[in-house]
Structure formats: structure tokens, C-alpha cells
């Protein structure tokens, strides 16, 4: 990356149970409280269900399961335990990915409230490519933690086969 052309990025840090994602704020339509999800028959395990959002059906995915981790997600917990976890978890609704229909929104389960931030050009310039890591394109050091920048092309390929 050419650091002379980099600008600060308005981003959202989306915490999940396995890592935090760093996504441009422009990719996010809305962050909503976790709600009841309807099952989607014959869907992959990483699709935890579908929710109604602004009169649209929105598939909701578990990043943990998509990455092959088996940590439980709020939508799959037994009812007795689900209440307290659902209150702190959120669903981040993303705009349709490039090349998709205008109504093809999708959501990712977040284990806590996503944080809005402005990422400095130096952080973006120091991001490290992570080839062959599935759905993660790069990682970057953000303060004391490492965040993952998703590979939106790989995500689009699995969401819209």
C-alpha cells in the first residue's frame, strides 16, 4: 500500500467469540439487538437463522462456525441460558456485497456492542496479508489487540454460491 494515498477510515470493530473484525462503517447498514431467528432448513451450520429486518429476510451467520470453530453463538443456546447472552449480543446487518441484488443484506452475530472508531493510515499501512486463511484478508494491530479484516470476495463466494 502506498501510505501517501491512505486516508483515515471510519470503521466498526465487531467483536465475535474468536476474534474482532474491522469493517468500514460504510459496509454496515445497522446494528440491532439480537432477536429470535427463524431456522433456515438445509442451510449450512454457519447460517444460524434468518431474521426479519425492515420488511426483508436477512440471513444471519456465525463467523465462529464459518471459520470452523465450534463456540456456541447466542442463537443456538438453550432457552434457559439464551436470555442473558442475547441481551449483550448484537447482529451487525451488512449492506449487500458488490455485484449482489440490492435486497441481499446479511448479518453477522457479534458477542458485544460493536465500537465505532477512526483508523489511522499507519494502522492500515501496517496491516499484514493473511493468504490462505479463508475469510480473513488481513490482520492489523489496533492498540493492544489484533483485529481481522474480512475478505469480502471470499465471503460473497460462500454466501452466494
Secondary structure, 3 states (H helix, E strand, C coil): CCCCCCCCEEEEEEECCCCEEEEEHHHEEEEEECCCCECCCCCCCCEEEEEEECCEEEEEECHHHHCCCCCCCHHHCCHHHHHHHHHHCEEEEECCCCCCCCCCCEEEEECCCCEEEEECHHHHHCCEECCCCCCEEEEEEECCEEEEEECHHHHHHHHCC
